[in-house]
Amino acid sequence: MDALWVSGEVANWTRSRQGHCYFTLKDDRAQLRCVLFARDALRLPTDPQEGMQLRVFGSLTLYEPRGDYQLVARRVEAEGGEGLWRLAFEKLRARLEAEGLLDPAGKRRLPRFPETVGVVTSPTGAALHDILTVLQRRAPWVRVLVRPTRVQGEGASEDIAAALAALDSSGLADVIIVGRGGGSVEDLWAFNEEPLARAIAACATPVVSAVGHEVDVTISDLVADLRAPTPSAAAEAVTPDRASVLEQLEGVPERLARGLRGTLERRRLRLDRSLSRVARAIERRLVVPRQEADLAAGRLERGLLRLVERRRSQLSGAAGRLHALSPLAVLERGYSMARTREGKLLRRVEELPAGRTFLLRVINGTVACESAGPLSPLEGEGT
């Protein structure tokens, strides 16, 4: 029998381990058993919910064991065109949001002046051409690393995720653009699948998602650090404009000088405050040592005075004793001393023969004398 489209409300949708889907289409007058084999079921973005209105394209066959007609479906769509796609989108969005992967607080800021921009997209698509054109115009000094990948079709989401992870792990890119040009919902669906969403969330490098046109919003856009409405807009978002950079550079010397002056002034003030605090701390710490030093100096001064007084007394006594032993003291008592001119002391009469000159020291001076010779014992006693 020729293929035909059948519309109805879905009921009893089940999916076997082999991936075959069994369900019933019904309306208020009849119902029809349907089967969607695994090879065709792979194209479904998600399983339809109970009660959804579906349009099914397929061929009627007879299921002989039961004697029932059934529709072997080749394509299943929700009424309204994007029903199943929207349902799959919202299911994944809700799950990722519950895990915090869509939280704006987790979004990272893009570097202002990236040296290297990574691009994950199809090497033959218009998106890559648009990105390279904008980057060359705005920031020709930027290096571009392109990681080519498929961007649509079965398994494309895994391919894009692998390319993104490889570029991120290389550590060569400062920011990464992932995306493609416009297309139908099915064309863009790789950017609505979980493998790519989790790969974006796991990136250590900031990621910009640029999928389709401005009206197209994908799961990748929601998970990325920044959503750009088009690939060209993504290239503009990740690089500064050359004219703007030159304008900013013109004012750099003055801003740098002001910044340095401000920095020096702040550091000088901090140093003054630090020195003041150190001086006060030292002053507080020196109070007790200074008092102890004053007390010790007083004790030392008094000890020295006592020592000097004792030494003075000792010296006075020694001087008295020395004076008592001095020849001058003997002279004061009426004696005199005879010496040669060379200073030799003459103590015996034998040293004073007649005619010898000598000096006689008395209490108040010296007298030159000549010896008359020794006297006899009797004469000596008479004098």
C-alpha positions in Angstrom: 0.0 0.0 0.0 1.2 3.5 -0.8 2.5 5.6 2.0 0.2 8.1 3.6 0.0 10.7 6.4 -2.2 9.9 9.5 -3.0 12.3 12.3 -4.2 11.5 15.7 -3.6 11.6 19.5 -0.8 9.4 20.7 -1.4 6.8 23.4 0.6 3.9 25.0 4.0 5.0 23.6 6.7 2.5 24.5 10.3 2.0 23.4 11.8 -1.5 23.4 15.4 -2.4 24.3 16.1 -2.7 20.6 15.0 0.9 20.0 11.7 0.1 18.3 8.8 2.3 19.3 5.2 1.1 19.6 2.2 3.4 20.0 -1.5 4.0 19.1 -3.0 6.8 17.2 -6.6 7.6 18.0 -9.4 10.1 17.6 -13.0 10.1 18.9 -14.1 7.5 16.4 -11.2 5.0 15.9 -7.6 4.0 16.8 -4.7 2.6 14.8 -1.7 0.6 16.1 1.7 1.9 14.9 5.3 0.9 15.0 8.4 3.0 14.4 11.5 0.9 13.9 14.8 1.8 15.5 16.5 3.1 12.4 13.8 5.7 12.0 13.3 6.3 15.7 16.9 7.6 15.9 15.7 10.8 14.1 13.3 11.7 16.9 14.6 14.4 19.2 12.5 12.9 22.1 9.6 10.6 22.7 6.2 12.3 22.5 4.2 12.7 25.6 0.9 10.9 26.2 -2.0 12.8 24.5 0.1 14.8 22.0 -1.3 15.3 18.5 1.0 13.6 16.0 1.3 13.4 12.2 2.7 10.1 11.2 3.9 9.2 7.7 4.1 5.5 6.8 2.5 2.5 5.2 -0.4 0.3 6.3 0.4 -3.4 6.8 -1.4 -6.4 8.2 -0.1 -7.9 11.4 -1.2 -11.4 10.7 -0.8 -13.0 14.2 -3.6 -10.8 15.4 -5.3 -10.0 12.2 -4.9 -6.3 12.8 -3.9 -3.5 10.6 -0.9 -1.4 11.7 1.0 1.6 10.4 4.7 1.1 9.9 5.8 4.7 10.5 8.8 6.2 8.8 8.4 9.7 10.2 6.7 11.1 13.2 6.0 14.8 13.8 4.0 16.7 16.3 1.2 18.9 15.1 2.6 22.5 14.8 5.9 21.5 13.3 8.3 22.0 16.2 6.3 20.3 18.9 8.7 17.4 19.5 11.8 19.5 19.0 10.5 22.1 21.5 9.6 19.4 24.0 13.1 17.9 23.8 14.6 21.4 24.1 12.6 22.1 27.2 13.3 18.8 28.8 17.1 19.2 28.4 16.9 22.8 29.4 15.1 22.0 32.7 17.6 19.2 33.5 20.6 21.4 32.9 19.1 24.3 34.8 18.5 22.1 37.8 22.2 21.2 37.7 23.2 24.9 37.7 24.7 24.8 34.2 22.6 27.7 33.0 23.2 29.9 36.1 24.4 33.4 34.9 26.6 33.7 38.0 28.8 30.9 36.5 29.4 32.8 33.3 33.0 33.9 32.8 34.1 37.2 31.3 35.8 37.1 28.0 39.4 38.3 27.8 39.6 41.9 26.5 42.6 41.4 24.3 42.9 37.7 23.3 46.0 36.7 21.5 44.5 33.5 20.0 40.9 32.8 19.1 39.7 29.2 18.6 36.9 28.4 16.2 35.0 25.1 16.2 32.7 24.9 13.1 32.5 23.3 9.6 35.5 24.2 7.5 33.2 24.6 4.4 30.4 26.7 5.9 29.7 30.4 5.6 30.1 30.8 9.3 33.9 30.3 9.2 34.2 32.8 6.4 32.2 35.4 8.3 34.2 34.9 11.5 37.6 35.2 9.7 36.5 38.3 7.8 35.4 40.1 10.9 38.6 39.1 12.9 40.8 40.3 10.1 39.0 43.6 9.9 38.8 44.3 13.7 42.0 42.7 15.0 44.4 41.5 12.4 47.1 40.7 15.0 44.9 37.9 16.5 45.9 34.3 15.7 43.0 32.0 14.8 43.0 28.3 15.4 40.3 26.4 13.5 39.1 22.9 14.7 37.0 21.6 11.8 34.0 19.4 12.6 30.6 18.3 11.2 27.8 20.6 12.4 24.7 18.7 11.5 23.4 15.1 11.0 23.5 12.1 13.2 26.4 12.1 15.7 27.3 15.7 14.9 26.8 16.8 18.6 29.4 14.2 19.7 31.8 15.4 17.0 31.5 19.0 17.9 31.9 18.2 21.6 35.1 16.2 20.8 36.5 19.1 18.7 35.7 21.6 21.4 37.3 19.5 24.2 40.5 18.9 22.1 40.9 22.7 21.4 40.2 23.5 25.1 42.7 20.9 26.4 45.4 22.2 24.1 45.5 25.5 26.1 46.4 27.4 23.0 43.2 29.5 22.7 42.2 32.4 25.0 38.6 32.2 23.9 36.6 29.7 21.7 33.8 30.4 19.2 31.6 27.3 18.5 28.7 27.5 16.1 27.4 27.4 12.5 25.2 29.4 10.1 21.4 29.3 9.9 19.2 26.4 9.0 16.1 24.5 10.0 15.4 23.1 13.4 16.7 19.8 12.4 19.9 21.3 10.9 20.7 23.1 14.1 19.7 20.3 16.4 23.2 19.1 17.1 23.6 22.3 19.2 20.5 21.3 21.3 21.9 18.0 22.4 23.3 17.0 25.8 26.9 15.9 24.7 27.7 19.3 23.4 26.1 21.2 26.2 28.2 19.3 28.8 31.3 19.7 26.8 30.8 23.5 26.8 30.1 23.5 30.5 33.3 21.5 31.1 35.6 23.9 29.1 38.3 25.8 31.0 38.4 28.3 28.2 35.6 30.9 27.9 33.2 29.8 25.1 31.0 31.9 22.8 28.1 30.2 21.1 27.0 31.5 17.7 24.4 29.3 16.1 22.2 30.3 13.2 20.5 33.7 13.1 19.4 36.1 15.8 16.0 34.4 16.3 17.6 30.9 16.8 18.2 30.0 20.5 19.9 26.7 21.3 20.9 24.9 24.4 24.5 25.7 23.5 23.7 29.4 23.6 22.3 29.0 27.1 25.2 27.0 28.5 28.0 29.1 26.9 29.6 32.0 28.6 28.2 34.3 25.9 25.5 33.9 23.3 26.2 35.7 20.0 23.2 36.1 17.6 25.4 35.3 14.6 28.9 34.0 13.9 29.9 37.5 12.7 28.6 39.0 16.0 30.7 36.4 17.9 33.8 37.5 16.1 33.0 41.1 17.1 32.4 40.1 20.7 35.7 38.3 21.2 38.0 41.1 19.8 38.3 44.8 20.3 38.0 47.1 17.4 41.3 48.3 16.0 40.3 51.9 15.9 39.1 51.7 19.5 42.3 50.2 20.6 44.4 52.9 18.9 42.2 55.5 20.5 42.7 54.0 23.9 46.5 53.7 23.4 46.8 57.4 22.7 45.7 58.1 26.3 47.8 55.4 27.9 50.9 57.6 28.8 48.8 60.1 30.7 46.7 57.5 32.4 49.9 55.6 33.3 51.5 58.7 34.7 48.4 59.5 36.8 48.3 55.9 38.0 52.0 56.0 39.0 51.6 59.3 40.8 48.6 58.0 42.6 50.4 54.7 43.5 53.4 56.6 44.8 51.3 58.9 46.9 49.3 56.1 48.4 52.5 54.1 49.1 54.1 57.2 50.7 51.1 57.7 52.9 51.1 54.1 53.9 54.8 54.3 54.6 54.4 57.5 56.7 51.6 55.8 58.7 53.7 52.7 59.2 56.7 54.7 60.3 54.5 56.6 62.8 53.1 53.4 64.2 56.6 51.9 64.5 57.9 55.0 66.2 55.0 54.9 68.7 55.5 51.2 69.3 59.2 51.7 69.9 58.5 54.6 72.2 56.1 52.5 74.3 58.6 49.6 74.4 61.5 52.0 75.6 59.6 53.5 78.5 60.4 50.7 81.0 64.0 50.2 79.7 64.6 53.9 80.0 63.4 54.0 83.5 65.5 51.0 84.4 68.5 52.6 82.8 68.0 55.8 84.8 67.8 53.8 88.0 70.9 51.8 87.1 72.8 55.1 86.3 71.9 56.5 89.7 73.0 53.4 91.4 76.3 53.4 89.4 76.9 57.1 90.2 76.4 56.6 93.9 78.6 53.5 93.8 81.4 55.4 92.0 81.2 58.2 94.5 81.6 55.8 97.4 84.4 54.1 95.7 86.2 57.4 95.0 85.7 58.4 98.6 87.2 55.1 99.9 90.1 55.5 97.4 90.7 59.1 98.6 90.8 58.0 102.2 93.2 55.2 101.4 95.4 57.5 99.4 95.5 60.1 102.2 96.6 57.5 104.7 99.2 56.2 102.3 100.5 59.7 101.7 100.8 60.3 105.4 102.7 57.1 105.8 104.9 57.9 102.8 105.6 61.4 104.1 106.7 59.9 107.4 109.2 57.8 105.6 110.4 60.7 103.3 113.9 62.2 103.8 112.3 65.6 103.8 110.4 64.6 107.0 113.7 63.7 108.6 115.1 67.1 107.6 112.2 68.8 109.3 113.2 67.1 112.5 116.7 68.9 112.4 118.8 66.4 110.4 120.7 67.0 107.2 122.0 64.8 104.3 125.4 64.8 102.7 125.8 63.9 99.0 128.3 64.0 96.3 127.7 66.3 93.4 126.7 63.2 91.5 123.9 62.6 94.0 125.5 59.7 96.0 124.5 59.7 99.6 127.4 59.9 102.1 126.6 58.0 105.2 130.0 57.1 106.8 133.0 59.2 108.0 135.3 57.1 105.8 133.5 58.7 102.8 134.4 62.2 104.0 138.2 62.5 104.1 139.7 65.9 104.7 139.4 68.2 101.7 136.5 66.4 100.0 133.8 68.7 98.8 130.3 67.7 99.1 126.7 69.1 99.2 124.8 69.3 102.4 121.0 69.3 102.1 119.1 71.0 104.9 115.4 71.8 105.4 115.3 74.8 103.1 118.1 74.2 100.6 121.6 72.8 99.8 125.0 74.1 101.0 128.4 73.4 99.4 130.9 72.2 102.0 134.4 70.9 102.3 135.3 68.1 104.8 137.9 68.8 107.5 138.3 65.1 108.0 136.9 62.8 110.6 137.0 64.0 114.2 138.4 62.0 117.1 135.8 60.3 119.2 136.3 62.9 122.0 135.9 65.8 119.6 132.8 64.3 118.1 131.2 63.9 121.5 132.1 67.5 122.4 130.2 68.9 119.4 
